[in-house]
Amino acid sequence: MGIPGVIVRDNTIFLARYAASSIGATKPQPLIYVNGMLLSNGADNIGWLSPESVQAVEVYNAINAPMQYSKGRSAGVILIWTK
């Protein structure tokens, strides 16, 4: 069983992109952290992470995200913890 929007293929982790709306604007991306450090380019900056090194993944919507990670954003938070 996987996590919706998280794809592991060829030993690489990908995050599914949000579809563009009918007026062409993209939806906000979730904030992505690895071991508590914010990734500057979010999903664009996760290809280096090996699936074998992942210990846990936490996915939060905007309402349930821990305050220290959410920064008041409404797109949610993904926390990735490595071994």
C-alpha positions in Angstrom: 0.0 0.0 0.0 1.4 3.4 -0.9 0.8 7.0 -0.2 -1.4 8.9 -2.8 0.8 11.2 -4.8 4.1 9.4 -3.9 5.6 7.3 -6.7 8.7 5.1 -6.3 10.1 4.0 -9.6 13.6 2.8 -10.6 14.9 3.4 -7.0 13.8 7.1 -7.2 11.1 8.9 -5.3 8.7 11.2 -7.2 5.9 13.3 -6.0 2.9 13.6 -8.4 2.3 17.1 -9.6 -1.0 18.9 -9.0 -3.0 19.3 -12.1 -3.4 22.8 -13.5 -6.9 24.4 -13.2 -9.0 25.3 -16.1 -7.7 28.9 -16.0 -4.1 27.8 -16.2 -3.0 28.5 -12.6 -1.3 25.7 -10.8 -2.4 24.7 -7.3 0.0 25.4 -4.4 2.5 22.6 -3.7 2.9 21.1 -0.2 6.0 22.1 1.8 8.4 19.2 1.8 10.9 18.5 4.6 13.7 15.9 4.8 14.8 15.2 8.4 13.3 18.5 9.5 15.0 20.6 6.8 12.8 22.4 4.2 13.6 21.6 0.6 14.0 24.9 -1.3 12.4 23.6 -4.5 10.0 21.1 -3.0 9.2 18.2 -5.3 11.8 19.4 -7.9 14.5 18.8 -5.3 13.7 15.2 -4.1 15.2 13.0 -6.9 18.4 12.5 -4.9 16.6 10.7 -2.1 16.9 6.9 -2.3 13.8 4.9 -1.3 16.1 2.5 0.7 17.1 5.4 2.9 13.6 6.4 3.8 12.5 5.4 7.3 9.1 7.1 7.5 6.9 9.5 5.6 4.3 11.7 7.2 1.7 13.5 5.1 -0.5 16.3 6.6 -3.2 18.4 5.2 -3.2 22.1 6.0 -5.4 21.7 9.1 -3.5 18.9 10.8 0.1 19.9 9.9 2.4 20.6 12.9 2.8 24.3 13.3 6.6 24.3 13.1 6.4 22.9 9.6 3.2 24.4 8.1 4.3 28.1 8.1 0.6 29.0 7.7 0.4 27.6 4.2 -2.7 25.9 3.0 -1.2 23.2 0.7 -0.2 20.8 3.4 3.1 19.3 4.5 5.2 16.2 3.7 7.8 15.1 6.2 10.3 12.5 5.1 12.6 10.9 7.7 15.7 8.9 6.7 17.5 6.1 8.4 
